[in-house]
Amino acid sequence: MSDPRPFPRIAVLGAGHSGPVIARIAVEAGYRVSIAASGDPATIALIARVLAPGAEPRWAADAVADADVVVLAVPLHRFASFDPDLVAGKIVVDVMNYWPPVDGVQEMFEDRQVGSSEIVQRRLARSTVVKTLNHIGYHEMDDERRPAGSPERRTLGVAGDDPAAVHTVADIIERIGYDTVQLDSLSAGRVLDAGGPVFGALLRRPDFTSALRAEAA
C-alpha cells in the first residue's frame, strides 16, 4: 500500500559542496527541490544542471516561500549575515558545522556550553531547526545510500526540539537512503557536532546507538 502523505517540498540554500549533493539525492528520492544561492539563480544554473539535475535554481526568497522544508547549507561563516526572516515559519534543516580550522573563529559559535544547532535555533527563533546530515561528508552522502533493509545501510542522527519536525525530516532521510536515530532535542544533537562520537563515522544502526550510549555513560 502506498504512503498517502504528500512529499514535502524542499528548498536547499547553498550551492557549494553539500547543497547540490543534497538537492540531487532528494530529487532522486522523489522530492520536488529548489536550490538557491545568495544571488541571481542564473549564476548557479550550470551547477544545478550538472550537479543537481531536476532541482530548480531559484531566487532564495521564492524557493523558501514554496517550500515545506528548508535545508540550510550555507558556509557557516556567512550565517551571521543570514536573514532570519527569510525562513520564518519553516522547518530548517541545519547541515552546517563549526570547524575553526576551516571557518576561522566565529564568535557566535564560541559558546561551547551549547551545540552549534542550538545557536542556529536561537538566531532563527521563528523557525523550527532540525539537525542532521552535518556528520557525514558531502562526498559520502551520495555514495553511501542504500535501500531500506540492506545490511549495508548506514544510520544518521536527526535531532530537534519539535517531534513532528524531527519525524518529517527523518522520513526524508530514510527515503534518501539512510536509517535514522531520532534525538529528542537539539541539545542531544551535540553528539552530531564535529568531534562527537558519530561525526564522520559511517555506522550501521547497532553501532550508531552503541556509540551514543557510550558517550552518555
Legacy VTK file of the C-alpha trace (Angstrom):
# vtk DataFile Version 3.0
C-alpha trace
ASCII
DATASET POLYDATA
POINTS 217 float
0.000 0.000 0.000
1.457 3.373 -0.984
2.051 6.155 1.541
-0.806 8.681 1.111
1.164 11.577 2.603
2.383 14.127 0.077
6.119 14.593 -0.132
7.188 17.903 1.417
8.701 20.435 -0.959
12.351 21.142 -0.243
14.431 24.286 -0.728
18.202 23.949 -0.478
20.004 27.170 0.410
23.632 26.885 -0.620
25.288 25.810 -3.850
28.739 24.969 -2.537
29.801 21.423 -1.643
26.858 19.965 0.293
23.909 21.830 -1.204
23.973 20.385 -4.733
24.537 16.850 -3.416
21.590 17.119 -1.037
19.441 18.573 -3.810
20.352 15.763 -6.202
19.719 12.870 -3.840
16.436 14.430 -2.709
15.308 14.743 -6.338
16.275 11.125 -6.943
14.205 10.133 -3.899
11.142 11.728 -5.493
11.072 15.160 -3.876
10.375 18.460 -5.587
13.510 20.515 -4.904
14.595 24.096 -5.454
18.158 25.293 -4.941
19.297 28.837 -4.289
22.459 30.762 -3.527
22.851 34.322 -2.318
22.072 35.980 -5.650
20.723 35.553 -9.150
19.699 31.931 -9.868
21.264 32.278 -13.323
24.664 32.143 -11.639
24.027 28.603 -10.351
22.069 27.289 -13.340
25.044 25.291 -14.627
25.819 23.926 -11.161
22.217 22.797 -10.806
22.099 21.267 -14.268
25.321 19.292 -13.812
25.388 18.502 -10.087
21.688 18.505 -9.186
19.685 17.682 -12.295
15.980 18.098 -11.625
16.465 20.722 -8.926
15.167 24.146 -9.932
17.509 27.115 -9.412
15.508 29.998 -7.935
15.857 33.212 -6.009
16.187 32.290 -2.337
13.001 34.053 -1.279
10.961 32.288 -3.962
12.464 28.887 -3.176
11.733 29.252 0.532
8.224 30.614 0.010
7.145 27.438 -1.798
8.993 25.018 0.492
7.861 22.979 3.465
11.428 22.150 4.491
14.479 24.383 4.023
17.971 22.885 4.049
20.494 25.407 5.354
23.763 24.501 3.656
25.482 27.895 3.562
29.099 28.303 4.725
28.915 28.752 8.467
30.971 31.939 8.407
28.159 33.533 6.404
25.472 32.642 8.913
25.969 35.830 10.922
24.647 37.824 7.955
21.831 35.375 7.147
18.384 36.973 7.389
16.228 35.053 9.910
13.069 36.483 8.349
13.783 34.527 5.165
12.983 31.196 6.834
10.464 32.308 9.474
7.760 29.695 9.963
9.711 26.947 8.174
11.324 23.700 9.226
15.031 24.413 8.774
17.470 21.518 8.428
20.832 22.664 9.759
23.631 20.794 7.981
26.353 23.270 8.982
29.335 22.602 11.244
31.540 24.828 13.327
35.104 23.924 12.456
37.511 26.805 13.255
40.398 25.447 11.124
38.110 25.869 8.100
35.783 28.731 9.066
38.089 30.618 11.396
36.922 31.614 14.864
33.258 32.629 14.736
32.332 34.461 17.927
28.672 33.497 17.574
29.608 29.812 17.849
32.260 30.042 20.541
29.841 29.166 23.373
30.950 25.592 23.990
28.194 25.029 26.565
25.706 24.522 23.736
25.728 22.807 20.359
26.017 24.710 17.111
22.422 23.976 16.099
21.177 25.374 19.400
22.900 28.617 18.451
21.316 28.450 14.993
17.899 27.945 16.608
18.495 30.854 18.951
19.034 33.140 15.958
16.271 31.581 13.834
13.775 31.953 16.662
10.719 31.860 14.382
11.846 28.699 12.596
11.937 25.080 13.727
15.506 23.824 13.462
16.357 20.160 12.947
19.956 18.947 12.875
21.102 16.197 10.507
23.405 15.459 7.543
26.151 17.519 9.168
28.041 14.489 10.429
28.578 12.803 7.063
30.878 14.110 4.334
29.225 15.628 1.284
31.134 13.201 -0.939
29.699 10.278 1.055
26.056 11.398 1.091
25.528 10.022 -2.397
27.836 7.002 -2.314
26.625 5.544 0.978
22.899 5.467 0.197
21.313 2.037 0.415
17.734 0.755 0.054
15.672 0.010 3.132
16.521 -3.393 4.544
20.030 -3.523 3.100
22.548 -4.960 5.576
24.937 -2.205 4.469
22.506 0.642 5.159
24.073 3.370 7.302
22.428 5.390 10.066
22.211 9.143 10.559
21.066 11.071 13.607
18.178 13.529 13.387
17.843 15.926 16.320
15.343 18.632 17.197
13.082 20.084 19.856
9.876 19.585 17.839
8.931 15.888 17.487
6.754 16.425 14.409
9.521 18.306 12.602
12.067 15.645 13.550
9.751 12.965 12.169
9.245 14.883 8.913
12.980 15.277 8.392
13.745 11.701 9.440
11.285 10.487 6.817
13.187 12.452 4.161
16.492 10.984 5.309
15.093 7.454 5.219
13.658 7.925 1.736
17.018 9.261 0.567
18.685 6.042 1.675
19.636 6.001 5.363
18.273 4.617 8.592
17.739 7.223 11.287
18.022 7.586 15.035
15.780 10.380 16.251
17.146 12.503 19.101
14.576 14.374 21.148
16.307 17.754 21.432
18.870 19.959 19.759
20.939 19.683 22.924
21.005 15.906 22.471
22.177 16.608 18.926
25.524 17.842 20.253
26.752 14.276 19.694
26.480 15.002 15.960
28.823 18.008 16.159
32.422 17.969 14.978
34.411 15.921 17.470
31.341 13.982 18.605
31.218 10.172 18.757
29.466 9.700 15.407
30.920 12.641 13.485
32.473 11.374 10.267
31.558 7.788 11.128
29.587 5.599 8.735
27.820 3.257 11.127
25.014 0.762 10.964
22.222 1.243 13.483
23.561 -1.064 16.255
26.994 0.579 16.146
25.472 4.060 15.959
23.294 3.536 19.010
26.189 1.902 20.864
28.347 4.962 20.179
25.629 7.207 21.585
25.214 5.047 24.682
28.962 5.054 25.292
29.010 8.852 25.071
26.148 9.137 27.553
27.722 6.711 30.038
LINES 1 218
217 0 1 2 3 4 5 6 7 8 9 10 11 12 13 14 15 16 17 18 19 20 21 22 23 24 25 26 27 28 29 30 31 32 33 34 35 36 37 38 39 40 41 42 43 44 45 46 47 48 49 50 51 52 53 54 55 56 57 58 59 60 61 62 63 64 65 66 67 68 69 70 71 72 73 74 75 76 77 78 79 80 81 82 83 84 85 86 87 88 89 90 91 92 93 94 95 96 97 98 99 100 101 102 103 104 105 106 107 108 109 110 111 112 113 114 115 116 117 118 119 120 121 122 123 124 125 126 127 128 129 130 131 132 133 134 135 136 137 138 139 140 141 142 143 144 145 146 147 148 149 150 151 152 153 154 155 156 157 158 159 160 161 162 163 164 165 166 167 168 169 170 171 172 173 174 175 176 177 178 179 180 181 182 183 184 185 186 187 188 189 190 191 192 193 194 195 196 197 198 199 200 201 202 203 204 205 206 207 208 209 210 211 212 213 214 215 216
